[in-house]
Each structure stands twice: as C-alpha cells, then as structure tokens.
Amino acid sequence: MEFRLPSLFTDAGLHAGSLHTPTGAYMPLLFPWSAGNWFVLFEDGQAALAFDYLQHLVLAFTEGLGPGDVEIMAFDFSLKSRFKTLLGLKDVGIYTEITRDEAEDAHRKLYALARRRLQDVLRGNDMVRHNRESAYKEKIHLLLWNLEQIIPDFSQGHEVLEFMAVSAEAGIYILAYGRVSALSALANDERRKVSAELARALIGGRMPLADLGEEGTAAVPLSLSSLSPLRRNCLMFENHGVEITSSHDLEMARLLEYMARFDLRPDFSGISRTLAPRAAQIAAFLQRKEMEDSRQDFLKIPIGRTLDDRNDIFLSLGKHSDTYHVLVAGMSGMGKTSMLNHIIVSIAKQYTARQVLLFLMDYKEGVEFQVFESHPNCTRLFLDNTRPELARQVVDRFAQLIEERSVKFRQEKVSHIDEYNGKNLGEHMPRVILIIDEVQKLFAGSYSETLPFERQLAKVASTGRGFGIHIILSTQNLTSANIPAAVLKQIPVRIAFKLDRSESGKIFDSRAYNDAAASLKPYQFIYNNDFGEKRANQIGRAFVPYAAEEIRETLAQLYKERAEEDRTLPYVDETPDAATVPETGGGGASISTVVFSPLDPSESFFRDIKATVTAEDARNFEALRAKGAAGKSS
C-alpha cells in the first residue's frame, strides 16, 4: 500500500508551488530533496498566509515521500498552535509539537541520529535514496523551526550550522520560518553575541524559499550579496519546470533572465482551501494502512526458490496466512540447519527488535548458533547443549508471559497483540519467537521431567499466538522427538528436507500417503502450511548456505546501523552456572537478576533488555566471555 502524489515530478523534489505567466500558463516550482534546508520569511501582517504556506509545504513533503515514512516535529513554543491543519495528523502518529522543555533533549537525539546515519548507515547515499533501495527503511524527519524562539536557545552556533549543512543527507530536513522584523532584531542584538551571529549566518547568507511581501505573493530576491557557502535553496531553471538546487551566481542569473523574459511569477494563491482535505486524505490513508497492516503477516521471509527458479517461497506467520508456529525436519546434512540460519539472519535484516525478539537454543553440540552472538534481535542465546532444563525454564517463562500479557489485554479491552499495539503506539509490544534446533533432546528423560515441559509447550503453542508468542522447532526426525499431538496440531507450517518414508508420513499427513520428502535431494525441501495435507506441498530449493564469517559480518553491520531502541544484544548461556553473571557495572540492576532471571517472566523483562543491554554491556559480555575462555584453557 503506497501513497505518493500522482504526478511525474515528485521524485525530483518538494512541490513548493507554481510559476505562472500572464497568459495563465504555469510550471511546477520544485525544491530537490537533496537541498534540505528551507526558509520562509514574512512581514508582521502576513502571518496567516505564511502559516498556511508552511502547512502546504509540510503536506507536500508528506505526500511526496509517503506518509508512512515521515515524522514531523514542530519546534514552536507558542501557547496556541500555529498549525491547526497539522493537528489532525497528531492522532495518526506523524506530527508532534515539541515544548521548550523538550527541545534540548529532542535536538540532542536528532544530532545523535544524524551522526549514526552518516557514519554507519548511508555509506555515500542520502536517506531518501537509501529508503528506496533498502529493505530496512528509516523515518524521514521534517523539523519546523520557529527561528525567533529557538535561535536564542542555541548555545553553540557553529554546531547548528554544521548540523544544518549535513542534516538533509541524513534524512533530517529543516523548514525554518520567522518574521523579518524579529529576526533582524536578533541579528543586531549585540548583547547576545551567539544568537546574533547565528541569526546573521542563517538569514544574511541564505535566500528564503518564500519571502512573503505585502501582496502575499512570493518575491524572488534580486540581490545576491552575502551569499553563504551553506546556501542550497535557490531557484534554477530546467527543461521540465523550475527546480531549486545548490546555486551559484550564474545559475541564479540564468533563472532571473528566464523569469524576466517570460514574466514568470511565483503564485501560492488558493493554497489555504486545499489544506484540510489534503490532511484528511493523509490521515485516512494512515488509518487504512494501520488496519491493513493489522491483517498482514507479521513475518514474511523468502526461504528458497521453486524448482523452476521462477518464484520465491516464503515463510509467512500472522493473520493473513493464519499460521503462527513452524516445525522443520530433515536428515543430517540435507540443509535443515542452513535454513534455520537463513531464517534467523533474515529476521535481523527485515525486522527490528521492537518488532521481533528471538530466543535461540542450540542443542546440536552448541556449535551452530554461536555465530549469532551479535544478533540485533536476539535477547538470549543458549549454547550449552548439556542443560535441557534451561529450555524447560524458558518455556515455563513464556507460559507465564502469556498470563502477564493477558492481564494487559484485559485492562486495554483487547484480545490480540495487534489491537494492543494499535492502542499503545508508544509502547510497542514485540513478537517473541523461540527457535530450538534439535528439539528432540528436550523430550529425552524421565516421564516426570518431560511431562511438565510437554504441557507447557502445548500451552504456549495453543494460546501464545494471540499474545505474540511463537515457536520454531527443528528436529532430524519425529520418532526420537516424540512431539506430543497436542503440540503438533497447533503447528500448521511443516518444512521437510529429505526424510525416510516413515518419517515423511509423520511430519505430513500419513493418511494421504504424503511421503514426498523421501524423494528430495540435498537442499531441496517441501513447504506445507496446512498441517501436512498433500495438496499444500510446495517443493523448492533452499538458498545457498551462509558462511559463518558472512553471518558474523552481516549481523555486526546490522547491529551497528540500528538505533539503540531498535536493537538488543544476546546474553550467551555457554557456562554451567548462569548465576555467576556479574553486575552491569553502571550502577543499575544486575543482568542476572533483572534481564535473565527465570523468576521474572513479566513484560518488564523485555523492556529491561532494551534498557540495560547497551554498548557498555557488550563490553562486559565480551570481558565475561574472555574470562570464561581463559578459565577453560587453564
């Protein structure tokens, strides 16, 4: 579902208005996305027109880039909102008005965001291009700056100018505005030297996008004095319209020549009456998108290709496919673990930790999953294959988490995680997926040991889906796994690599003689999303397996690129006693008692993971691993 202006020029830039001729002909006035910082100055008597025009620019920005990809922040501290039309976008979550008390912290976070994007994410691209090419999109920010109010609040003018010079490249656009008289007073106030110098740098050295004069039309300045090297928002004539780009005197002279020759004049008349319906259209689009998203699968990952190599085969979990748990089976060496690795890496590529959290358990000698030690979605990684009781504790904890979430759902009067997240946009409840490789080892043991585990696993499988709790189980065969029927009947998705005929009949429908897995070649698989019904068989070829070093490098880069709130870091269970994990060292709660305590299954468990697992914790974890390795070698 996409929302873009139905025109041929939106990719070129912001549709700022039109240039008209005396005969009524017109051409679009565009401002390239690469330009970035835009100014609207107005006289005291033109405030109403100016704020209508500013709202037009905000709506054009949102229409051009797509409402779902935009976040608007107004740094205007007036008691009464100046942007009445934009207030309608508050309810759909893309418009926020920042108070004076919030401004410093908001700017600090924006500076950090720009630094992270420029240093770790973009690699030479600008953010608009990055979003068009990348599966992991980041929000494009538009900042509305009331210069009269925020210039006095900036203590470091050079930092502001440095930020403005690169902010658009990082996907943070600035639309600044103010009254000419007030800004001139600021620029000449020698009592506030920092504010005066910043005002002069911003106003004296930059050409406004629109200088609203007495008649309410935009006047193109004819003077090019005091040009700043940062100035990027002047007009340049092109064959298909008028664009605004980084300008030099020659380009401005060329534009002015054409404007004089053809008597072209900017015209923003009629903008006011279009604002309300356009804002309503954007809000309606976002509401429809939210409803449509709630009906979509929360996970959709390509896991292979059809044998004719024409189409991808997808693992899909969620409302649309009505599937929530997965069973993967296959003989050793046929590709089963490679597919698990592909699924786990793909989750990191396509989803943030706010969307999907992983618990990974490796009971295959603890060697396969150790490549996921920097996975940005994984909160806990189990590599100690000698301790099946840890998996039983986690399943117990997940069962308790279902109870915890059910209390919240009753309080909010909702019945499903999608409904809860729709009502609590600021506290997104993540989906949680438990992936266990070689699950058959958890069913080995005495009856008294395995029965409670089987019951809890059946509870998680049967009731977890509505609460965002999901399982992916992997085994070489079902004979040794002995997965209870109460669990299997909750797992519609069956993926099989090569199996013998008897095992194929167990994972699929034996009554329908669905033994197709017995004929598969290495790295071929059957994807079946209807409990093994033969008619649902889809035969494919798995993707080329990842090399271990490729996985490590990919995950390390993804972790580096993610914002702190979009990532976590796994604690690795690879020592016999998890209780020996030390304090975080930051004066906060201990890792062992808050983040990983089997006695704390509450929702705060997941929030604490995001709150406490930081770069400092990563260093602590590495030190702990090094210490453990040294202890083993000694």
WODAMO-V517163 format. One record per backbone hydrogen bond with DSSP energy under -0.5 kcal/mol. CO is the residue of the C=O (numbers start at 1). NH is the residue of the N-H. Records with the same first field share a line. If there is no record, write none. Layout:
CO->NH + NH
//
This chain:
2->4
5->7
9->12 + 13
10->13
14->16 + 31
17->29
18->20 + 267
19->27
20->265
21->24
25->21
27->19
28->30 + 242
29->16 + 17
30->244
31->14
32->35 + 36
35->37
36->38 + 174
38->176
39->209 + 210
40->178
41->212
42->180
43->46
44->47
46->50
47->51
48->52
49->53
50->54
51->55
52->56
53->57
54->58
55->59
56->60
57->61
58->62
59->63
60->64
61->65
62->66
63->5
66->69
67->70
69->140
71->142
72->96
73->75 + 144
74->76 + 98
75->146
82->84
83->87
85->88
86->89
87->90 + 91
89->94 + 95
90->93
94->72
96->74 + 98
99->103
100->104
102->106
103->107
104->108
105->109
106->110
107->111
108->112
109->113
110->114
111->115
112->116
113->117
114->118
115->119
116->120 + 121
117->121 + 122
122->125
126->130
127->131
128->132
129->133
130->134
135->137
139->141
140->71
141->173
142->73 + 144
143->145 + 175
144->75 + 146
145->147 + 177
146->149 + 150
147->151
150->153 + 154
151->154
155->157
156->160
157->161
158->162
159->163
160->164
161->165
162->166
163->166 + 167
166->170
167->172
168->171
169->127
171->141 + 173
173->143
174->38 + 176
175->145
176->40
177->147
178->42
179->183
180->184
181->185
182->186
183->187
184->188
186->189
188->190
189->192
191->193
192->196
193->197
194->198
195->199
196->200
197->201
198->202
199->203 + 204
200->204 + 205
203->206
205->228
206->208
210->41 + 212
211->213 + 219
212->43
213->216
217->213 + 219
219->221
224->227
228->231
234->245
236->243
238->241
241->238 + 243
242->30
243->236
244->32
245->234
248->252
249->253
250->254
251->255
252->256
253->257
254->258
255->259
256->260
257->261
258->262
259->263 + 264
265->20
267->18
268->271
271->274 + 275
272->275 + 276
274->278
275->279
276->280
277->281
278->282
279->283
280->284
281->285
282->286
283->287
284->288
285->289
286->290
287->291
288->292
289->293
290->294
291->295
292->295 + 296
293->296
296->319
299->317
301->315
303->543
304->313
305->541
306->309
311->306
313->303 + 304
314->316
315->301
317->298 + 299
318->322 + 323
323->318
325->493
326->473
327->495
328->475
329->497
331->334
334->523
335->339
336->340
337->341
338->342
339->343
340->344
341->345
342->346
343->347
344->348
345->349
346->350
347->351
352->355 + 356
355->431
357->433
358->379 + 380
359->435
360->382
361->363 + 437
363->365
364->367
368->371
369->372
370->373
372->375
375->378
376->568
377->358
379->571
380->360
381->383 + 573
382->362
383->385
384->387
387->390 + 391
388->392
389->393
390->394
391->395
392->396
393->397
394->398
395->399
396->400
397->401
398->402
399->403
400->404
401->405
402->406
403->407
404->408
405->409
406->410
407->411
408->412
409->413 + 414
410->413
416->420
417->421
418->422
419->423
420->423 + 424
424->427
428->430
431->357
432->470
433->359 + 435
434->436 + 472
435->361 + 437
436->474
437->363
438->441
439->442
440->443
441->444
446->449 + 450
447->451
448->452
449->453
450->454
451->455
452->456
453->457
454->458
455->459
456->460
457->461
458->462
459->463
460->464
464->467 + 469
465->468
466->417
468->432
470->434
471->326
472->436
473->328
474->438 + 439
475->330
477->481
478->482
484->487 + 488
485->489
487->490
488->491
490->492
492->494 + 531
493->327
494->528
495->329
496->526
498->331
500->504
501->505
502->506
503->507
504->508
505->510
508->510
509->512 + 514
510->513
513->515
515->518
516->519
517->499 + 520
521->524
523->542
525->540
526->496 + 528
527->538
528->494
530->533
532->509
533->536
534->537
538->527
539->307
540->525
541->305
547->551
548->552
549->553
550->554
551->555
552->556
553->557
554->558
555->559
556->560
557->561
558->562
563->566
564->567
566->353
571->381 + 573
572->574
573->383 + 384
576->578
577->580
578->581
582->591
590->594 + 595
591->595 + 596
597->600
599->601
602->605
603->606 + 607
604->608
605->609
606->610
607->611
608->612
609->613
612->614
614->618
615->619
616->620
617->621
618->622
619->623
620->624
621->625
622->626
623->627
624->628
625->629
626->630
627->631
628->632
629->633
630->634
//
